[in-house]
């Protein structure tokens, strides 16, 4: 994975949201003390991810197929 906390797009482009969160957690815990200080906790990140996903699902006028919902980790 890249050097930053967020995985590179090509590293997670076929991941579900939950798989992305697991990869993000692995990177987060590698420098947890620093990341807690800068970000405020891992839950802050996952809450933002969930908020973005919920906004996208509720507000975009695109009919998502069951396959695309699966790809986004929505069950």
Residue pairs with C-beta under 8 A, 6 or more apart in sequence:
1 7
1 8
1 11
1 23
1 27
2 8
2 11
5 24
5 27
5 28
5 31
5 35
5 39
6 24
6 27
7 20
7 23
7 24
7 27
11 23
12 19
12 20
12 23
14 71
15 23
16 70
16 71
16 72
16 73
17 49
17 53
17 72
17 73
17 74
18 73
19 73
20 49
20 73
21 46
21 49
24 45
24 46
25 42
28 35
28 39
28 42
28 45
29 42
35 42
36 42
39 45
53 72
53 74
57 64
57 72
57 74
64 72
69 75
